[in-house]
Amino acid sequence: MQNSEYEQQYKKKVIDFFDSRNSYDNDYTIHRALPLLDLVQLQKGQKVLDMATGTGIIAIAVAQIIGSEGKVTGVDFSSGMLAQAQQKIEELGLQNIELIEADAEYINFNDESFDVILCSTAIVYFKDILAALRKWYGFLKPGGVVSFSCCSEQSCGAPLIMEICGKHDIFLTNINEPTGTPEKCHNLLVEAGFKDIEVKTQQLGFYRNLDQAREWNGGWFHPRENPLLQVSSGQMAELKAEYRQKIEAEATEQKSWYENLTFFVTCQKA
């Protein structure tokens, strides 16, 4: 499969996944998004870009801080997510948010258009993270700030799936790998030209009940490749069974730990 064809297929899969989440907002999704705002000193009247805005958790909070003199632009390619965001915006009567349905990785804006660019837990979905960061650098005004969050390489159940598949000579690449450590985040931002880089770490993991934890749908997100697309239904059933057995073996008191070590990153345009 050619890379461009795979990317289209992959992004459709991502869109379908998020479009299906009809009640996205909950304590967990809100709690993992809002710490970004603790890193950025928002001011009245600022222009803010929220990449992969989803249901607008960050965008709405920002809009209430920067006031009517400011403006938030939220970009996402999931119409389902944006519909939820728009409903909340209308209920709150906010007039300073613009939502754009587009691929956040490829959308363009004029240079020096924004004071702040935010991206909550979505940067790993981009095919070329360094290229995206360089574009964001151009979008920022001098002294502007980028803040994003991402997960460690050990998070979101990825290591276990990779271990099981590896035993069958199916070698997966972790979507969290490019930004999976504070050092990797720092190095990417240096290469993109940013300064004053800070990475704060927070454990957002939690225990899931066993019934929920042992069910893996066989899915795997990665913007460049997914060898599981070539696996037969019989082999996939075998992989799922091994996953279920491993989860059950490691569970304690009918609960399974879901690792989610999260990095909250901030930096400034030089």
Secondary structure by P-SEA (a helix, b strand, c coil): ccaaaaaaaaaaaaaaaaaaccccccaaaaaaccccccccccccbbbbbbcccccaaaaaaaaaaacccbbbbbbbccaaaaaaaaaaaaaaccccbbbbbccccccccccccccbbbbcccccccccaaaaaaaaaaaccccbbbbbbbbcccccaaaaaaaaaaaacbbbbbcccccccaaaaaaaaaaacccbbbbbbbbcbbbbccccccccccbbbbccccccccccaaaaaaaaaaaaaaaaaaccccbbbbbbbbbbbbbbcc
